[in-house]
């Protein structure tokens, strides 16, 4: 893709955003090297924004609405379903070389689930002309091209292995199941969130079908939208599946037990020792989301995790890009009050 095509698609993706105020430059650069398409509430977007904050990098921020909605005139597609945006992701997807996602597991990891052509975040590096999808890849890329003022992924040896292992563990957590799923025993999600989730899959499918109808002559786009529909239909099929929801909650509980042992064994402030790394960025995002969903009780008997959460929310980048962003972009959750107070 040449520079002109890249600028045209990025401009088209921006034009699909209904409020131009959500497209702005973060940082001091008049013409930043990077452009990020993201959403304030998106876990994967929060990871990337936290890395950008740690690096002090300026970027063009496009905060997209990622839930489709129904209006009197019909379905209003999510902004990251626009043709220009999806074409950018398809371009980035060729570099990844994974097939489209073809089902639903509650997880979003490209490594295990395949490539979702209709999600955020997406990074453009105008310095190199690259378009990069997938939060793990974006974060590692930013760390490599901008190693100062902090290196988040060690360059060599066991330290690098440990950081990437922890980041990979978080990357595979079934966040979709926790956010969208109706747990049969203890669904502690905010009531307003549960109300949204009752109809969210239907709105997604209707919006994606509308995008297929509007782009019927573009076989690549149609294939992308159809793959996304299959994923969303899979999510709807099991969002009330009691055994699946219990299994996902149990799996996350065991990961927290393992995390407690890991933090305690290293004996430092952070998960791999005394240096703040990409592993802490990833864990910080996920632990805040778990708390938002009313599940902080899962680490009540895990003292190392409790201390770790306190350290994470006291980190300015995590507080701004994760805690505050969650409070401002998600339905109100009383469970966030404790985190805000502990970080004050």
NUMI-808814 format. One record per atom (N, C-alpha, C): residue in three letters; x, y, z. Coordinates in steps of 0.001 Angstrom, whole numbers, padded with zeros to 6 digits, always signed. Layout:
ALAXYZ...
***
This chain:
UNK+000852-001189+000000UNK+000000+000000+000000UNK+000888+001239+000000UNK+000667+002153-000947UNK+001481+003359-000970UNK+000945+004400+000009UNK+001716+005468+000204UNK+001370+006479+001200UNK+000021+007123+000902UNK-000266+007359-000370UNK-001535+007991-000738UNK-002723+007102-000374UNK-002610+005799-000659UNK-003690+004874-000313UNK-003869+004779+001198UNK-002753+004760+001922UNK-002805+004686+003377UNK-003523+005893+003961UNK-003167+007069+003497UNK-003805+008290+003984UNK-005289+008323+003631UNK-005632+007813+002444UNK-007033+007802+002027UNK-007872+006887+002917UNK-007349+005690+003207UNK-008100+004766+004054UNK-008205+005285+005485UNK-007108+005835+006001UNK-007151+006387+007358UNK-008150+007532+007425UNK-008164+008375+006399UNK-009135+009458+006365UNK-010565+008949+006288UNK-010777+007869+005535UNK-012104+007278+005445UNK-012557+006694+006773UNK-011635+006057+007490UNK-011974+005500+008800UNK-012320+006603+009784UNK-011586+007700+009708UNK-011892+008838+010575UNK-013244+009433+010221UNK-013529+009518+008927UNK-014793+010120+008473UNK-015996+009318+008931UNK-015812+008026+009198UNK-016910+007179+009660UNK-017253+007423+011123UNK-016407+008164+011815UNK-016671+008483+013217UNK-017667+009638+013282UNK-018737+009441+014016UNK-019834+010404+013991UNK-019519+011706+014735UNK-018560+011666+015650UNK-018190+012864+016399UNK-016720+013174+016144UNK-016406+014215+015371UNK-015010+014527+015075UNK-014195+014903+016296UNK-014864+015230+017405UNK-014147+015563+018630UNK-013405+014364+019213UNK-013800+013165+018785UNK-013120+011961+019285UNK-011883+011612+018460UNK-011558+012462+017518UNK-010332+012305+016739UNK-009445+013510+017033UNK-008315+013257+017705UNK-007478+014369+018154UNK-006035+013903+018323UNK-005135+014854+018423UNK-003729+014533+018638UNK-003441+014508+020137UNK-002818+013437+020590UNK-002375+013306+021978UNK-000873+013570+022012UNK-000437+014436+022914UNK+000974+014789+022956UNK+001237+016055+022176UNK+002493+016423+022078UNK+002821+017735+021552UNK+003118+017831+020075UNK+003233+016717+019375UNK+003645+016768+017972UNK+002528+017304+017080UNK+002884+018227+016186UNK+001893+018753+015250UNK+001515+017705+014215UNK+002479+016898+013799UNK+002242+015815+012843UNK+002862+014538+013411UNK+002146+013856+014290UNK+002727+012685+014954UNK+003016+011553+013975UNK+004002+010776+014334UNK+004391+009627+013507UNK+003329+008541+013526UNK+002635+008392+014653UNK+001713+007279+014834UNK+000258+007749+014815UNK-000605+006868+014334UNK-002045+007074+014427UNK-002657+005807+014999UNK-003545+005979+015989UNK-004147+004839+016661UNK-005657+004893+016530UNK-006239+003817+016024UNK-007676+003606+016061UNK-007951+002683+017236UNK-008802+003123+018150UNK-008965+002409+019413UNK-010335+002738+019993UNK-010586+002252+021195UNK-011792+002610+021938UNK-011421+002725+023405UNK-011966+003717+024070UNK-011607+003961+025469UNK-011850+002740+026344UNK-012937+002019+026061UNK-013320+000889+026912UNK-012643-000422+026537UNK-012027-000475+025382UNK-011449-001723+024870UNK-010207-002124+025650UNK-010198-003361+026149UNK-009038-003852+026888UNK-007768-003781+026049UNK-007842-004262+024832UNK-006649-004281+023982UNK-006189-002870+023657UNK-007129-001942+023495UNK-006775-000548+023265UNK-006112+000052+024495UNK-006593-000299+025670UNK-006001+000210+026903UNK-004547-000241+027035UNK-004250-001450+026610UNK-002861-001921+026645UNK-001974-001028+025786UNK-002419-000757+024561UNK-001614+000043+023642UNK-001468+001471+024147UNK-002558+002067+024631UNK-002471+003440+025124UNK-001561+003538+026337UNK-001560+002514+027174UNK-000668+002526+028334UNK+000788+002492+027893UNK+001095+001696+026884UNK+002453+001667+026349UNK+002822+003027+025760UNK+001931+003621+024983UNK+002202+004945+024415UNK+002448+005969+025524UNK+001687+005875+026610UNK+001875+006801+027730UNK+003215+006570+028410UNK+003582+005324+028622UNK+004875+005016+029246UNK+006026+005532+028381UNK+005859+005480+027080UNK+006895+005928+026156UNK+006884+007448+025948UNK+005792+008099+026349UNK+005665+009528+026109UNK+005530+009869+024641UNK+004916+008978+023870UNK+004808+009163+022420UNK+003549+009949+022057UNK+003698+010854+021123UNK+002564+011580+020586UNK+001912+010739+019480UNK+000578+010843+019381UNK-000116+010078+018346UNK-001466+010704+018040UNK-001951+010393+016871UNK-003287+010807+016454UNK-004259+009773+017000UNK-005109+010178+017913UNK-006024+009280+018610UNK-007407+009330+017985UNK-007913+008160+017606UNK-009275+008025+017078UNK-010044+007087+017999UNK-010834+007682+018897UNK-011570+006921+019904UNK-012925+006527+019316UNK-013035+005279+018847UNK-014193+004837+018083UNK-015291+004262+018986UNK-016521+004370+018514UNK-017651+003705+019163UNK-017719+002280+018625UNK-017611+001306+019502UNK-017469-000073+019053UNK-018686-000946+019360UNK-019790-000323+019733UNK-021037-001068+019892UNK-022044-000562+018860UNK-022621-001472+018123UNK-023694-001100+017206UNK-024955-000795+018013UNK-025837-000014+017436UNK-027045+000396+018159UNK-028233+000410+017211UNK-029408+000397+017806UNK-030638+000478+017036UNK-031221+001886+017186UNK-031686+002448+016068UNK-032341+003750+016095UNK-033680+003640+015375UNK-034417+004737+015322UNK-035697+004732+014622UNK-035521+004433+013138UNK-034337+004742+012621UNK-034066+004524+011196UNK-033415+003170+010923UNK-033250+002363+011955UNK-032629+001056+011777UNK-031332+000936+012545UNK-030512-000018+012152UNK-029279-000284+012872UNK-028226+000772+012538UNK-027456+001165+013567UNK-026324+002086+013397UNK-025059+001272+013635UNK-024313+000968+012573UNK-023136+000105+012742UNK-022061+000733+013610UNK-021361-000109+014339UNK-020189+000346+015083UNK-019199+000980+014115UNK-018454+001957+014600UNK-017578+002725+013719UNK-016413+001895+013175UNK-016018+000871+013908UNK-014905+000047+013412UNK-015375-001037+012432UNK-016645-000964+012028UNK-017131-001824+010951UNK-017053-001115+009591UNK-016651+000155+009574UNK-016629+000900+008311UNK-015693+000225+007313UNK-016013+000367+006047UNK-015238-000296+004995UNK-013782+000144+004996UNK-013540+001439+005169UNK-012161+001937+005153UNK-011351+001346+006296UNK-011961+001302+007477UNK-011241+000750+008628UNK-010959-000734+008439UNK-011941-001478+007996UNK-011743-002918+007810UNK-010682-003184+006738UNK-010655-002360+005706UNK-009608-002525+004691UNK-008219-002308+005281UNK-008091-001349+006192UNK-006817-001149+006874UNK-006428-002392+007673UNK-007399-002962+008365UNK-007107-004168+009149UNK-006755-005348+008249UNK-007436-005458+007137UNK-007128-006549+006212UNK-005701-006423+005694UNK-005267-005202+005452UNK-003897-004972+005027UNK-002927-005409+006130UNK-003233-005023+007379UNK-002387-005432+008503UNK-002432-006946+008703UNK-003585-007537+008439UNK-003741-008972+008639UNK-002876-009804+007720UNK-002561-009280+006542UNK-001705-010037+005620UNK-000328-010266+006226UNK+000144-009300+006987UNK+001442-009443+007653UNK+001387-010506+008740UNK+000243-010602+009424UNK+000101-011603+010492UNK+000013-013009+009917UNK-000707-013141+008802UNK-000776-014433+008129UNK-001660-015462+008795UNK-002652-015023+009554UNK-003581-015937+010210UNK-004914-015955+009462UNK-005615-017077+009465UNK-006958-017095+008866UNK-007929-016284+009708UNK-009071-015934+009113UNK-010099-015234+009865UNK-010564-016080+011056UNK-010930-015400+012123UNK-011588-016074+013241UNK-012828-016789+012708UNK-013090-017996+013198UNK-014222-018758+012648UNK-015143-019312+013728UNK-015063-018755+014925UNK-015923-019215+016004UNK-015721-018354+017235UNK-016228-018823+018354UNK-016178-018046+019584UNK-015698-018917+020729UNK-014694-018421+021458UNK-014185-019142+022616UNK-014208-018284+023873UNK-014597-017016+023731UNK-014501-016082+024843UNK-013158-015379+024889UNK-012219-015810+024053UNK-010887-015210+023994UNK-010740-014387+022713UNK-009748-013496+022715UNK-009536-012646+021550UNK-008118-012738+021006UNK-007300-013623+021534UNK-005908-013722+021105UNK-005825-014137+019643UNK-005126-013351+018839UNK-004915-013703+017438UNK-004146-015014+017337UNK-003228-015220+018269UNK-002384-016409+018236UNK-003199-017694+018249UNK-004267-017723+019037UNK-005044-018961+019184UNK-006389-018930+018477UNK-006959-017745+018237UNK-008323-017660+017729UNK-008415-017300+016255UNK-007324-016798+015686UNK-007377-016306+014318UNK-007572-014806+014283UNK-007633-014266+013084UNK-007640-012822+012875UNK-009064-012291+012772UNK-009409-011373+013660UNK-010717-010709+013635UNK-010558-009420+012827UNK-011244-009305+011694UNK-011060-008134+010837UNK-011836-006900+011285UNK-012620-007013+012355UNK-013514-005912+012733UNK-013385-005563+014210UNK-012170-005376+014684UNK-011950-004984+016075UNK-010901-003880+016139UNK-010767-003277+017305UNK-009681-002357+017608UNK-008746-003077+018593UNK-007499-002593+018695UNK-006890-001401+018119UNK-006178-001686+016801UNK-005769-000585+016168UNK-004986-000648+014936UNK-004030+000540+014948UNK-002769+000279+014676UNK-001750+001323+014691UNK-001202+001556+013285UNK-001077+002822+012910UNK-000378+003196+011676UNK+000917+003893+012068UNK+002015+003450+011494UNK+003306+004115+011657UNK+003619+004809+010332UNK+003420+006114+010299UNK+003646+006850+009063UNK+005135+006977+008741UNK+005989+006711+009734UNK+007418+006754+009494UNK+007899+005601+008635UNK+007231+004470+008756UNK+007631+003281+008000UNK+006565+002821+007012UNK+005368+003404+007100UNK+004283+002989+006224UNK+003638+001688+006637UNK+003871+001237+007872UNK+003310-000027+008336UNK+001962+000184+009013UNK+001093-000792+008856UNK-000184-000846+009562UNK-000149-002121+010396UNK-000377-001987+011704UNK-000158-003106+012611UNK-001421-003368+013409UNK-001873-004614+013394UNK-003042-005048+014157UNK-002589-005983+015267UNK-003449-006146+016273UNK-003248-007032+017416UNK-002436-006319+018492UNK-003008-006215+019687UNK-002387-005432+020758UNK-001008-005949+021144UNK-000820-007260+021178UNK+000496-007797+021525UNK+001541-007335+020504UNK+001212-007456+019241UNK+002143-007052+018188UNK+002391-005548+018220UNK+001338-004769+018427UNK+001486-003312+018463UNK+002390-002902+019620UNK+002143-003444+020793UNK+002930-003059+021969UNK+004401-003434+021812UNK+004662-004629+021315UNK+006051-005044+021104UNK+006715-004180+020031UNK+005961-003818+019014UNK+006491-002965+017946UNK+006874-001592+018506UNK+005982-000986+019262UNK+006264+000328+019832UNK+007473+000277+020747UNK+007597-000787+021511UNK+008741-000911+022406UNK+010039-001033+021627UNK+009996-001714+020489UNK+011203-001921+019687UNK+011629-000647+018956UNK+010658+000096+018402UNK+011023+001279+017617UNK+011255+002505+018492UNK+010815+002458+019749UNK+011002+003582+020653UNK+011414+003061+022026UNK+012654+002598+022176UNK+013080+001957+023428UNK+013218+002909+024614UNK+013320+004200+024382UNK+013424+005168+025475UNK+012046+005801+025716UNK+011755+006263+026927UNK+012596+006304+028124UNK+012541+005031+028967UNK+011745+004065+028566UNK+011616+002823+029323UNK+011543+001671+028342UNK+012255+000618+028656UNK+012190-000595+027836UNK+011227-001562+028517UNK+010156-001896+027844UNK+009114-002728+028446UNK+009302-004215+028170UNK+010048-004544+027126UNK+010362-005941+026818UNK+011886-006073+026764UNK+012482-006758+027727UNK+013938-006925+027696UNK+014387-007523+026366UNK+015572-007156+025952UNK+016037-007577+024638UNK+016455-009033+024582UNK+016989-009559+025678UNK+017621-010870+025621UNK+017269-011739+026815UNK+017499-013043+026625UNK+017570-013996+027719UNK+016284-014302+028447UNK+016457-014808+029668UNK+015318-015270+030458UNK+014400-014126+030853UNK+014951-012923+031008UNK+014103-011783+031369UNK+013077-011517+030263UNK+013518-011572+029017UNK+012596-011388+027893UNK+011571-012514+027854UNK+012029-013737+028052UNK+011133-014888+028028UNK+010052-014768+029097UNK+010454-014351+030304UNK+009500-014234+031410UNK+008438-013180+031118UNK+008858-012041+030590UNK+007909-010961+030300UNK+006920-011394+029226UNK+007419-011978+028151UNK+006528-012385+027063UNK+005627-013546+027479UNK+006111-014413+028369UNK+005266-015505+028859UNK+004076-014946+029631UNK+004327-013992+030522UNK+003238-013403+031292UNK+002274-012623+030391UNK+002809-011875+029438UNK+001937-011138+028512UNK+001076-012095+027709UNK+001647-013230+027323UNK+000895-014223+026556UNK-000207-014854+027390UNK+000052-015075+028668UNK-000985-015614+029562UNK-002181-014668+029585UNK-001909-013380+029757UNK-002988-012392+029810UNK-003699-012296+028464UNK-002928-012377+027388UNK-003502-012268+026044UNK-004558-013335+025786UNK-004470-014453+026496UNK-005399-015575+026267UNK-006500-015662+027319UNK-006582-014704+028227UNK-007662-014712+029215UNK-009000-014524+028492UNK-010031-015274+028856UNK-011333-015177+028171UNK-012126-013940+028574UNK-011612-012790+028184UNK-012252-011533+028586UNK-013650-011380+028016UNK-013847-011869+026788UNK-015174-011777+026205UNK-016213-012526+027013UNK-015831-013693+027516UNK-016760-014483+028329UNK-017118-013750+029616UNK-016133-013108+030243UNK-016391-012392+031494UNK-017263-011162+031272UNK-017036-010461+030169UNK-017772-009219+029928UNK-019180-009474+029406UNK-019318-010392+028460UNK-020596-010614+027784UNK-021435-011728+028416UNK-020789-012614+029164UNK-021475-013806+029637UNK-022303-013599+030891UNK-023401-014351+030999UNK-024307-014290+032139UNK-024003-015476+033061UNK-023277-015206+034140UNK-022888-016279+035052UNK-024107-016733+035855UNK-024313-018044+035966UNK-025545-018527+036601UNK-025571-018370+038121UNK-024410-018232+038748UNK-024358-018233+040212UNK-024091-016856+040801UNK-023207-016103+040177UNK-022798-014831+040770UNK-022440-013849+039668UNK-023458-013358+038992UNK-023246-012360+037944UNK-023242-010990+038606UNK-022052-010480+038887UNK-021915-009229+039636UNK-021733-008014+038732UNK-021871-008180+037457UNK-021694-007045+036556UNK-022724-005951+036849UNK-022381-004694+036583UNK-023366-003614+036765UNK-024643-003900+035988UNK-025781-003559+036578UNK-027067-003853+035951UNK-027185-003218+034568UNK-026678-001994+034422UNK-026762-001323+033123UNK-025971-002079+032067UNK-024846-002660+032471UNK-024047-003437+031527UNK-024785-004704+031126UNK-025397-005366+032091UNK-026145-006592+031776UNK-027292-006305+030796UNK-027931-005168+030976UNK-029028-004815+030071UNK-028519-004651+028641UNK-027376-004017+028478UNK-026790-003855+027148UNK-026450-005212+026542UNK-025897-006090+027366UNK-025419-007369+026858UNK-026538-008318+026442UNK-027767-008060+026862UNK-028886-008913+026463UNK-029152-008842+024955UNK-028870-007695+024360UNK-029190-007518+022940UNK-027964-007204+022080UNK-026788-007194+022679UNK-025605-006723+021964UNK-025283-007580+020740UNK-025433-008894+020859UNK-025079-009760+019734UNK-026029-009567+018556UNK-027303-009402+018842UNK-028268-009189+017758UNK-027947-007899+017000UNK-027612-006836+017733UNK-027278-005566+017084UNK-026020-005702+016232UNK-025043-006455+016739UNK-023808-006659+015968UNK-024092-007375+014648UNK-024854-008434+014728UNK-025126-009217+013519UNK-025912-008397+012506UNK-026913-007651+012962UNK-027683-006806+012045UNK-026792-005755+011385UNK-025895-005165+012169UNK-025001-004149+011624UNK-024047-004745+010601UNK-023512-005907+010900UNK-022578-006561+009974UNK-023276-006981+008686UNK-024520-007427+008803UNK-025270-007781+007601UNK-025526-006539+006753UNK-025786-005414+007420UNK-025971-004167+006689UNK-024693-003771+005947UNK-023538-004035+006572UNK-022263-003730+005911UNK-022028-004661+004718UNK-022464-005896+004834UNK-022374-006816+003686UNK-023234-006298+002536UNK-024448-005879+002851UNK-025356-005373+001809UNK-024778-004129+001134UNK-024109-003279+001915UNK-023577-002029+001370UNK-022296-002234+000568UNK-021649-003387+000762UNK-020367-003645+000097UNK-020395-004973-000653UNK-021562-005299-001221UNK-021774-006615-001831UNK-020824-006909-002982UNK-020272-005879-003601UNK-019383-006090-004743UNK-017916-006270-004347UNK-017626-006200-003053UNK-016249-006346-002575UNK-016131-007678-001837UNK-015622-008682-002536UNK-015598-010040-001991UNK-014774-010130-000716UNK-013675-009378-000637UNK-012811-009443+000535UNK-013516-008881+001767UNK-014194-007746+001580UNK-014946-007175+002699UNK-016086-008096+003125UNK-016804-008640+002175UNK-017909-009546+002500UNK-017416-010736+003303UNK-016284-011308+002908UNK-015722-012443+003649UNK-015353-012039+005068UNK-014821-010836+005208UNK-014445-010356+006540UNK-015673-010191+007426UNK-016714-009570+006899UNK-017930-009365+007688UNK-018603-010697+008023UNK-018576-011638+007102UNK-019191-012939+007387UNK-018445-013682+008493UNK-017124-013592+008481UNK-016347-014226+009546UNK-016706-013623+010901UNK-016858-012313+010924UNK-017221-011636+012167UNK-018621-012054+012621UNK-019541-012210+011688UNK-020891-012655+012049UNK-020847-014022+012706UNK-020052-014932+012172UNK-019953-016264+012755UNK-019435-016195+014182UNK-018462-015330+014423UNK-017947-015170+015778UNK-019037-014650+016715UNK-019769-013637+016293UNK-020789-013048+017168UNK-021952-013999+017394UNK-022332-014766+016392UNK-023376-015770+016607UNK-022915-016834+017591UNK-021635-017174+017532UNK-021093-018126+018495UNK-021137-017585+019909UNK-020860-016284+020056UNK-020933-015676+021379UNK-022336-015671+021937UNK-023307-015365+021090UNK-024699-015365+021543UNK-025138-016760+021984UNK-024649-017779+021293UNK-025085-019143+021580UNK-024669-019614+022965UNK-023589-019058+023499UNK-023113-019567+024801UNK-023095-018511+025898UNK-023630-017328+025643UNK-023562-016297+026683UNK-024408-016653+027901UNK-025395-017535+027730UNK-026199-018011+028859UNK-025910-019484+029183UNK-024819-019999+028662UNK-024454-021399+028899UNK-023793-021512+030272UNK-024500-022108+031232UNK-024036-022131+032618UNK-022688-022838+032768UNK-022535-023983+032143UNK-021293-024736+032311UNK-020113-023989+031702UNK-020331-023353+030555UNK-019264-022583+029923UNK-018855-021407+030801UNK-019838-020690+031351UNK-019523-019533+032184UNK-018790-019954+033452UNK-019197-021051+034062UNK-018492-021535+035251UNK-017059-021938+034911UNK-016899-022585+033779UNK-015564-023018+033355UNK-014642-021818+033143UNK-015144-020775+032502UNK-014328-019598+032264UNK-013948-018907+033571UNK-014907-018780+034496UNK-014619-018149+035786UNK-013589-018970+036560UNK-013730-020290+036534UNK-012780-021154+037234UNK-011377-021016+036632UNK-011321-020935+035317UNK-010031-020789+034644UNK-009340-019498+035076UNK-010070-018397+035107UNK-009489-017127+035525UNK-009051-017190+036986UNK-009845-017839+037823UNK-009469-017989+039222UNK-008137-018702+039388UNK-007917-019742+038587UNK-006650-020466+038675UNK-005493-019607+038180UNK-005730-018797+037160UNK-004679-017894+036689UNK-004282-016904+037777UNK-005247-016464+038563UNK-004933-015534+039645UNK-004138-016217+040743UNK-004454-017469+041032UNK-003656-018238+041996UNK-002218-018363+041498UNK-002062-018670+040241UNK-000721-018769+039651UNK-000004-017425+039695UNK-000747-016347+039418UNK-000154-015013+039469UNK+000343-014695+040876UNK-000439-015044+041885UNK-000048-014798+043267UNK+001283-015481+043579UNK+001421-016715+043146UNK+002666-017446+043388UNK+003834-016803+042653UNK+003570-016353+041407UNK+004636-015757+040605UNK+005125-014454+041216UNK+004199-013586+041589UNK+004581-012303+042184UNK+005331-012530+043489UNK+004828-013450+044312UNK+005488-013726+045592UNK+006884-014302+045378UNK+007037-015166+044400UNK+008326-015815+044155UNK+009380-014821+043682UNK+008975-013856+042854UNK+009940-012878+042365UNK+010321-011865+043440UNK+009417-011612+044360UNK+009740-010770+045501UNK+009863-009291+045224UNK+009525-008850+044030UNK+009597-007430+043705UNK+008226-006807+043636UNK+008184-005566+043178UNK+006908-004871+043049UNK+006085-005425+041901UNK+006790-005847+040830UNK+006104-006199+039592UNK+006155-007697+039346UNK+005454-008151+038331UNK+005230-009585+038177UNK+006510-010355+037865UNK+007475-009722+037207UNK+008726-010423+036908UNK+009898-009881+037723UNK+009635-009035+038710UNK+010714-008519+039542UNK+010550-007053+039860UNK+011641-006298+039798UNK+011624-004894+040205UNK+011424-003915+039056UNK+011423-004401+037817UNK+011253-003518+036666UNK+009836-003623+036122UNK+009215-002466+035859UNK+007890-002419+035241UNK+008042-002783+033774UNK+007248-003751+033306UNK+007404-004273+031953UNK+006050-004377+031247UNK+006110-004882+030024UNK+004884-005105+029265UNK+003965-006094+029971UNK+004532-007040+030695UNK+003708-007986+031454UNK+002832-007251+032462UNK+003365-006207+033080UNK+002588-005439+034060UNK+001528-004581+033377UNK+001842-004075+032191UNK+000825-003358+031415UNK-000372-004281+031174UNK-000090-005481+030688UNK-001169-006410+030356UNK-001940-006838+031598UNK-001230-007203+032667UNK-001923-007612+033881UNK-002719-006440+034471UNK-002159-005236+034409UNK-002867-004083+034955UNK-004209-003875+034292UNK-004225-003957+032967UNK-005479-003796+032233UNK-006487-004864+032642UNK-006058-006105+032708UNK-007000-007181+032992UNK-007481-007187+034440UNK-006611-006871+035371UNK-007029-006870+036774UNK-008020-005742+037042UNK-007833-004606+036392UNK-008821-003528+036535UNK-010163-003960+035964UNK-010166-004636+034810UNK-011420-005094+034232UNK-012103-006122+035145UNK-011326-007030+035713UNK-011894-008018+036630UNK-012537-007318+037821UNK-011869-006283+038335UNK-012441-005530+039450UNK-013719-004817+039024UNK-013718-004216+037851UNK-014908-003518+037338UNK-016108-004457+037284UNK-015878-005709+036933UNK-016961-006684+036811UNK-017407-007257+038157UNK-016841-006742+039235UNK-017247-007182+040569UNK-016562-008432+041046UNK-015413-008758+040471UNK-014748-010026+040771UNK-013427-009858+041517UNK-013206-008690+042130UNK-011984-008502+042914UNK-011932-009452+044101UNK-013088-009980+044496UNK-013107-010966+045586UNK-012294-012207+045232UNK-012019-012399+043956UNK-011244-013561+043543UNK-009810-013506+044054UNK-009331-012322+044463UNK-007979-012263+045039UNK-007974-011838+046508UNK-009116-011968+047181UNK-009170-011646+048609UNK-008194-012482+049426UNK-008002-013729+049052UNK-007089-014616+049769UNK-005757-014782+049048UNK-005456-013839+048170UNK-004195-013868+047412UNK-003456-012565+047703UNK-002724-012504+048812UNK-002133-011225+049257UNK-001144-010620+048277UNK-000389-011448+047579UNK+000580-010898+046621UNK-000135-010209+045473UNK-001248-010777+045013UNK-002027-010140+043957UNK-002617-008829+044460UNK-003119-008821+045697UNK-003671-007596+046262UNK-002655-006468+046288UNK-001427-006769+046733UNK-000373-005752+046750UNK-000014-005315+045328UNK-000025-006270+044428UNK+000299-005998+043026UNK-000735-005059+042403UNK-002004-005287+042674UNK-003059-004412+042161UNK-002867-002997+042682UNK-002540-002860+043973UNK-002313-001531+044548UNK-001195-000802+043808UNK-000112-001525+043517UNK+001012-000908+042805UNK+000625-000531+041378UNK-000148-001383+040738UNK-000544-001122+039350UNK-001410+000125+039237UNK-002436+000243+040073UNK-003350+001384+039931UNK-002696+002683+040385UNK-001583+002592+041123UNK-000842+003791+041502UNK+000084+004264+040381UNK+000273+003429+039355UNK+001095+003812+038213UNK+000326+004827+037371UNK+000878+006013+037117UNK+000105+007045+036397UNK-000458+006584+035057UNK+000309+005825+034290UNK-000184+005383+032983UNK-001383+004455+033128UNK-001343+003565+034105UNK-002445+002632+034326UNK-003672+003381+034858UNK-003438+004318+035766UNK-004569+005079+036297UNK-005275+005853+035187UNK-004504+006497+034313UNK-005115+007330+033273UNK-005731+006512+032149UNK-004991+005550+031629UNK-005406+004839+030419UNK-006281+003628+030683UNK-006343+003193+031944UNK-007123+001997+032263UNK-008226+002325+033266UNK-007843+002754+034475UNK-008853+002991+035514UNK-009775+004141+035119UNK-009199+005308+034851UNK-010025+006466+034504UNK-010781+006244+033202UNK-010111+005657+032217UNK-010782+005391+030940UNK-011964+004449+031117UNK-011824+003463+031986UNK-012925+002533+032251UNK-014095+003250+032916UNK-013801+004053+033924UNK-014846+004783+034639UNK-015597+005718+033692UNK-014876+006348+032785UNK-015492+007350+031913UNK-016203+006752+030695UNK-015877+005509+030330UNK-016423+004963+029080UNK-017366+003785+029262UNK-017412+003213+030458UNK-018247+002039+030706UNK-019418+002417+031605UNK-020497+001626+031620UNK-021577+001878+032584UNK-021028+001921+034002UNK-021576+002764+034866UNK-021022+002924+036216UNK-020944+001600+036972UNK-019830+001419+037669UNK-019633+000229+038492UNK-019129+000667+039859UNK-019904+000359+040899UNK-019485+000718+042255UNK-018200+000023+042643UNK-017877-001058+041954UNK-016669-001807+042289UNK-015398-001022+041962UNK-015510+000013+041155UNK-014335+000808+040816UNK-013982+001810+041913UNK-014922+002059+042824UNK-014666+003066+043859UNK-013436+002704+044678UNK-013323+001436+045024UNK-012190+000997+045834UNK-010865+001233+045144UNK-010809+000951+043849UNK-009565+001172+043114UNK-009206+002645+043071UNK-010206+003495+042838UNK-009951+004923+042784UNK-009460+005434+044134UNK-010042+004949+045208UNK-009646+005390+046540UNK-008244+004919+046884UNK-007914+003677+046528UNK-006608+003125+046861UNK-005490+003830+046102UNK-005830+004363+044928UNK-004816+005038+044127UNK-004692+006511+044468UNK-005649+007037+045231UNK-005659+008479+045536UNK-004491+008866+046452
***
